Amino acid sequence: MSKTPLTIKGAVLLRAELQRLKTIDRHGVISAIAEARSHGDLSENAEYDAAKERQGFIEGRIAEIEGKLANAQVIDPKLLDADGRCVFGSTVDLQVHASGDKVTYQIVGDDEADIKHGKISIGSPIARALIGKYAGDAVEVQAPGGVREFEIIDVRYE
């Protein structure tokens, strides 16, 4: 199985979520199941059904995060030496050709992507178009809303 790229911050966030799920959420749902059992007949007990469903979700999420961390290739953007190229973990300043607006994106793993915070997934159309390009290059991106054109202003590794 191939490794999945993940920034150090993304790995820290996943480990924190895993810790919370194992220590807080798992114990909370066990208590909820015990409480629901104490109410008697389980066949018509909505609280019991909801708690069991929540337990299934938590256990599934724990397994998912453990799998992602086991297959993760953690990359520190500060240690990258990509000679100014756009690579995983790099922060890229772009100018939108149509409007002249400037935007900044960091190329991150799928679990870290958050467009509101300027983090785009390595698998996104914009990131795929940027990979391997340098400052000064023009980039065309086939986005769901049509073709968008950008100029790369700067590439940083922070």
N, C-alpha and C positions, 0 to 999 in steps of 0.2 A: 504494500500500500504506500502511496506517495505521501510525502510530508506536506502539511498544510502550513503556509507561512502565517506568522503571528508576531506582532510587535511585543516588546517587553510589557508595555502598558496593557495590551490586550490579554497577555498571559496572566498578569497580576489580577485583572478584573475577573477573568474566568476562575482563577484559584479562589478569589474572595467569594464569588457566587457559590462555588462548590463547597467551601467551608460553611457558608451560611445554610445551604441546603442540608448538609450533613448534621450540623450541630443544633440548628434552631428549627428549621422547617420540618425536618424529619421527626424530631421529638414532639413538636406541636401537633402534627397529624396523628402520631401514635396516641397522644393524650385525647385527641378528638374522637378517635375510634373507640378508645376505652370508655369515654363518656357516653358515646352513642350506644354502645353495647349495654351499658347499665340501664338504659331505658326499656329494655325488654325485647320484644319481638323484632327480629332483624329483617323479616321479610317485607315489612311496610315502614321501615325506618329510613326516612329521607336523609337525616343527619348522618347515619351510618354509610349510606350509599355515597353521599357527597364526600365524606372523609376518606373512604376507600378510593374514590376517583382521584382525589387530591394526592393521596399516597402514591397512586400509580403514576401521576404526572411527575411528582418529586423524584421518584426512583428512576423514571425514564430520563429526566433531565440530568440527574447525577451520572447515569451511565453515558449519556451523550457528552457531557463536559469531560468526563474521565477519558473517553475515546479521543476527543479533540486534543486534549493536553498530551495524551500519549503519542499522537501523530503530529504534534506541533513542531515546527522548526522556528524557534524563537529568534527574531532578528532585532538587533539594536540599531536603529537608523543612524545613531551618532558614530558608529564604528564602520559605516559603509564607506567604501572608497570606489565610487562608480564614475569618477572623472566627469562629473557634471551631468550624467545621464539620469533620466527618470527611471527609478527602480522601486521595488517594494520598499515601503517605509519612508520614501522621500516625500518632502513637502514641496508642492509645485505652485508657483504663482502664475496665473493665467490672465490674459486679457481677452474678453469676448469680442470677436470681430464686429458683430452686428451692432452692439450697443456701446462698446468701449469700456464696459464695466470690468473691474478686476475681481477675480475670485482666487481663493487659495484652497487647495485640497491636499490632504495627506493620503497616500495610497496604503491601505491597511487590509487586514484579513476580513473575511466575510462576517465574522462575529463582531468585529469592531466597527464596522461601517455605520456612520451616523452623519447624514448629509447636513443636518442642522449645525453640526460641529465641524464641518469641513473634512470629514473622513469618508473616503469612497473605497468601496470594495475593489480588490485586485481584479475581480471578474466583471466589473462594470464596464460599459462601453467606453467611458471617458478614460478610465485607468488603462484599459487595453490599448487605446490609441496613444496614450502618453508614454508607455513603457518603451525604453530605448531611445527616446528623443532627448534633445538638448535645449538649453535656453536659446531663444531666437528662432526655433523651429515653429512652423505653422502646423496645426493639427486639425484634421476634419474628423468629427465624431458622428457616427450614425446613431442618433438617439431616437427614442420612440416618437418624439415630436418633430423629427426631421433632422437634416444635417446641420450640425453646429460647428462653427469654426472658432479656433482659439489660437493665440500666440503664446508660447511659453516665455514668460518674463524671467523667471528664476527657478532654480532647483536647489533645494537645501536638504540637508540630512540632520534633522534635529531630534 
